[in-house]
Amino acid sequence: MSGDIDDKPQPLIEHLIELRSRLIWALGSFFVAFIVCFYFAKPLFNMLVVPYRWAVSWAGLDPTKAELIYTAPQEFFFTQVKVAAFGAMVIAFPVIASQIYKFVAPGLYKNERAAFLPFLVASPLLFLLGASLVYFFFTPMVMWFFLAMQQSPGEGEVAISLLPKVSEYLSLIMTLVFSFGLVFQLPVITTLLARVGILESQWLADKRKYFIVVAFVVAAVLTPPDPLSQIGLALPTILLYEVAIYAARLVEKSRAKSADGTALAEASSVDET
C-alpha cells in the first residue's frame, strides 16, 4: 500500500518550506485580486445594489430614486475595502484551494486523491449556487419586506422612509451570502464524513427532527430578524439535509459493493489455491 504514495517521507524543514511556498502563492493571489477589486470597488458595489433596485421596483417605487447613504466620512471608504476583500476571496479561492490540495496531496493515497477531487470541485459550485440564490431571490425579498414597512405622510402620520447605509447593506448581503454558501456545503461535509465512516445515513435520518429545530435556530441567528430570510434559509437547509442523507446512502452502497467485490476476489483466490 505504501507504493500508492508518490512522494517519499520528507524532513520537517522541507514540509515547512513547502508550506511557506503554498502560503505565498495563496496570499499573493489574494493580494493581487484585492488590488484589482479595490480599483473596481464602486462598480462591484453597484452590482451588489442591483437586488435593492429590484426590491424598490417590487415595492412600486421609482427604481431610479433608490439611494444609499453613509453617515461617517470614512464609512464608504471602508465599505469599498470590504467589497474588495469579499471579491478577492471569491476570485482567489480556486488558487487558494489548489494550493491547499497541492500541500495535502503528497500525503494521500491515489484512491484518496481521486475521492477528494470531486469535493474540491463541488464545494465552490455549491457555494456559488447558494450565493446566486441570495442575489437573485432572497436579498430582493428581504429588502422588499423592509421597504413595505415605510409610511407615507398623512393625517396624524409622518413620513417614514428607508434610507439604508452603505455599510449596513453590504453587511446584510455578505451575511446572507456566507450563510447560504456555508449551508450549501452540508452535502459535501456529510458525504466526506460518511466516506470516512464517521457518519451513517440511518443516524442522519433518525436525527432529522432535531436537525429541523437546529436549522430554524441557526437561521434565526445568522439572518436579519425578519421571517422571510429566516424561513428562506431554514427551508433550503432542511432540503440539503435530505440531499445529504441520500448522498450518504450512495456512499454506503458504493462501499458495500467494493467490499463485496473484494470478498469475491479473495474467495476466488482461495478456491484457486
Contacts in CASP RR format, 6 or more apart in sequence:
PFRMAT RR
TARGET T0000
AUTHOR 0000-0000-0000
METHOD contacts of the structure
MODEL  1
MSGDIDDKPQPLIEHLIELRSRLIWALGSFFVAFIVCFYFAKPLFNMLVV
PYRWAVSWAGLDPTKAELIYTAPQEFFFTQVKVAAFGAMVIAFPVIASQI
YKFVAPGLYKNERAAFLPFLVASPLLFLLGASLVYFFFTPMVMWFFLAMQ
QSPGEGEVAISLLPKVSEYLSLIMTLVFSFGLVFQLPVITTLLARVGILE
SQWLADKRKYFIVVAFVVAAVLTPPDPLSQIGLALPTILLYEVAIYAARL
VEKSRAKSADGTALAEASSVDET
1 109 0 8 1.000
4 109 0 8 1.000
4 110 0 8 1.000
4 111 0 8 1.000
5 106 0 8 1.000
5 107 0 8 1.000
5 108 0 8 1.000
5 109 0 8 1.000
6 106 0 8 1.000
6 110 0 8 1.000
7 106 0 8 1.000
7 107 0 8 1.000
10 18 0 8 1.000
18 103 0 8 1.000
19 103 0 8 1.000
22 99 0 8 1.000
22 100 0 8 1.000
22 102 0 8 1.000
22 103 0 8 1.000
23 99 0 8 1.000
25 95 0 8 1.000
25 99 0 8 1.000
26 92 0 8 1.000
26 95 0 8 1.000
26 96 0 8 1.000
26 99 0 8 1.000
26 100 0 8 1.000
28 92 0 8 1.000
29 92 0 8 1.000
29 95 0 8 1.000
29 96 0 8 1.000
30 88 0 8 1.000
30 89 0 8 1.000
30 92 0 8 1.000
30 96 0 8 1.000
31 88 0 8 1.000
32 92 0 8 1.000
33 87 0 8 1.000
33 88 0 8 1.000
33 89 0 8 1.000
33 91 0 8 1.000
33 92 0 8 1.000
34 84 0 8 1.000
34 85 0 8 1.000
34 88 0 8 1.000
36 88 0 8 1.000
36 91 0 8 1.000
37 44 0 8 1.000
37 83 0 8 1.000
37 84 0 8 1.000
37 85 0 8 1.000
37 86 0 8 1.000
37 87 0 8 1.000
37 88 0 8 1.000
37 91 0 8 1.000
38 80 0 8 1.000
38 81 0 8 1.000
38 84 0 8 1.000
41 80 0 8 1.000
41 81 0 8 1.000
41 83 0 8 1.000
41 84 0 8 1.000
42 80 0 8 1.000
44 83 0 8 1.000
44 84 0 8 1.000
44 87 0 8 1.000
45 79 0 8 1.000
45 80 0 8 1.000
45 83 0 8 1.000
45 166 0 8 1.000
45 170 0 8 1.000
48 83 0 8 1.000
48 169 0 8 1.000
48 170 0 8 1.000
48 173 0 8 1.000
49 66 0 8 1.000
49 68 0 8 1.000
49 169 0 8 1.000
51 135 0 8 1.000
51 136 0 8 1.000
51 139 0 8 1.000
51 140 0 8 1.000
51 143 0 8 1.000
51 173 0 8 1.000
52 66 0 8 1.000
52 68 0 8 1.000
52 139 0 8 1.000
52 140 0 8 1.000
52 143 0 8 1.000
52 164 0 8 1.000
52 169 0 8 1.000
53 63 0 8 1.000
53 66 0 8 1.000
54 63 0 8 1.000
54 140 0 8 1.000
55 139 0 8 1.000
55 140 0 8 1.000
55 141 0 8 1.000
55 142 0 8 1.000
55 143 0 8 1.000
55 144 0 8 1.000
55 147 0 8 1.000
56 62 0 8 1.000
56 63 0 8 1.000
56 65 0 8 1.000
56 66 0 8 1.000
56 143 0 8 1.000
56 147 0 8 1.000
57 63 0 8 1.000
58 140 0 8 1.000
58 144 0 8 1.000
59 144 0 8 1.000
59 147 0 8 1.000
59 148 0 8 1.000
59 150 0 8 1.000
61 147 0 8 1.000
67 163 0 8 1.000
68 163 0 8 1.000
68 164 0 8 1.000
68 165 0 8 1.000
68 166 0 8 1.000
68 169 0 8 1.000
69 163 0 8 1.000
69 164 0 8 1.000
69 165 0 8 1.000
69 166 0 8 1.000
70 76 0 8 1.000
70 79 0 8 1.000
70 165 0 8 1.000
70 166 0 8 1.000
70 167 0 8 1.000
71 165 0 8 1.000
75 165 0 8 1.000
75 166 0 8 1.000
75 167 0 8 1.000
76 166 0 8 1.000
76 167 0 8 1.000
78 167 0 8 1.000
79 166 0 8 1.000
79 167 0 8 1.000
79 170 0 8 1.000
82 167 0 8 1.000
82 170 0 8 1.000
82 174 0 8 1.000
83 170 0 8 1.000
86 174 0 8 1.000
93 124 0 8 1.000
94 124 0 8 1.000
97 120 0 8 1.000
97 123 0 8 1.000
97 124 0 8 1.000
101 116 0 8 1.000
101 117 0 8 1.000
101 120 0 8 1.000
105 113 0 8 1.000
105 116 0 8 1.000
108 116 0 8 1.000
115 195 0 8 1.000
119 188 0 8 1.000
119 191 0 8 1.000
119 192 0 8 1.000
122 187 0 8 1.000
122 188 0 8 1.000
123 185 0 8 1.000
123 188 0 8 1.000
126 181 0 8 1.000
126 184 0 8 1.000
126 185 0 8 1.000
126 187 0 8 1.000
126 188 0 8 1.000
127 181 0 8 1.000
127 182 0 8 1.000
127 184 0 8 1.000
127 185 0 8 1.000
129 181 0 8 1.000
129 184 0 8 1.000
130 177 0 8 1.000
130 180 0 8 1.000
130 181 0 8 1.000
130 183 0 8 1.000
130 184 0 8 1.000
130 236 0 8 1.000
131 177 0 8 1.000
131 180 0 8 1.000
131 181 0 8 1.000
133 180 0 8 1.000
133 236 0 8 1.000
134 173 0 8 1.000
134 176 0 8 1.000
134 177 0 8 1.000
134 180 0 8 1.000
135 173 0 8 1.000
135 177 0 8 1.000
138 176 0 8 1.000
138 180 0 8 1.000
138 228 0 8 1.000
138 229 0 8 1.000
138 232 0 8 1.000
138 233 0 8 1.000
139 172 0 8 1.000
139 173 0 8 1.000
139 176 0 8 1.000
141 228 0 8 1.000
141 229 0 8 1.000
142 172 0 8 1.000
142 176 0 8 1.000
142 224 0 8 1.000
142 226 0 8 1.000
142 228 0 8 1.000
142 229 0 8 1.000
145 226 0 8 1.000
145 228 0 8 1.000
146 162 0 8 1.000
146 226 0 8 1.000
147 162 0 8 1.000
149 160 0 8 1.000
149 162 0 8 1.000
150 160 0 8 1.000
150 161 0 8 1.000
150 162 0 8 1.000
151 157 0 8 1.000
151 158 0 8 1.000
151 159 0 8 1.000
151 160 0 8 1.000
152 159 0 8 1.000
153 159 0 8 1.000
172 224 0 8 1.000
175 222 0 8 1.000
175 223 0 8 1.000
175 224 0 8 1.000
176 223 0 8 1.000
176 229 0 8 1.000
176 233 0 8 1.000
179 219 0 8 1.000
179 222 0 8 1.000
179 223 0 8 1.000
179 233 0 8 1.000
180 233 0 8 1.000
180 236 0 8 1.000
183 233 0 8 1.000
183 236 0 8 1.000
183 237 0 8 1.000
183 240 0 8 1.000
184 236 0 8 1.000
184 240 0 8 1.000
186 237 0 8 1.000
186 240 0 8 1.000
186 241 0 8 1.000
186 243 0 8 1.000
186 244 0 8 1.000
187 240 0 8 1.000
187 243 0 8 1.000
187 244 0 8 1.000
187 247 0 8 1.000
189 244 0 8 1.000
190 199 0 8 1.000
190 204 0 8 1.000
190 244 0 8 1.000
190 245 0 8 1.000
190 247 0 8 1.000
190 248 0 8 1.000
191 244 0 8 1.000
191 247 0 8 1.000
191 248 0 8 1.000
191 251 0 8 1.000
193 199 0 8 1.000
194 200 0 8 1.000
194 201 0 8 1.000
194 247 0 8 1.000
194 248 0 8 1.000
194 251 0 8 1.000
194 252 0 8 1.000
195 251 0 8 1.000
195 255 0 8 1.000
199 248 0 8 1.000
200 248 0 8 1.000
200 252 0 8 1.000
201 245 0 8 1.000
201 246 0 8 1.000
201 248 0 8 1.000
201 249 0 8 1.000
201 252 0 8 1.000
204 211 0 8 1.000
204 241 0 8 1.000
204 244 0 8 1.000
204 245 0 8 1.000
204 248 0 8 1.000
205 245 0 8 1.000
208 241 0 8 1.000
208 245 0 8 1.000
211 238 0 8 1.000
211 241 0 8 1.000
212 238 0 8 1.000
215 234 0 8 1.000
215 237 0 8 1.000
215 238 0 8 1.000
215 241 0 8 1.000
216 230 0 8 1.000
216 234 0 8 1.000
218 233 0 8 1.000
218 234 0 8 1.000
218 237 0 8 1.000
219 229 0 8 1.000
219 230 0 8 1.000
219 231 0 8 1.000
219 232 0 8 1.000
219 233 0 8 1.000
219 234 0 8 1.000
219 237 0 8 1.000
220 230 0 8 1.000
222 233 0 8 1.000
223 229 0 8 1.000
223 230 0 8 1.000
223 232 0 8 1.000
223 233 0 8 1.000
END
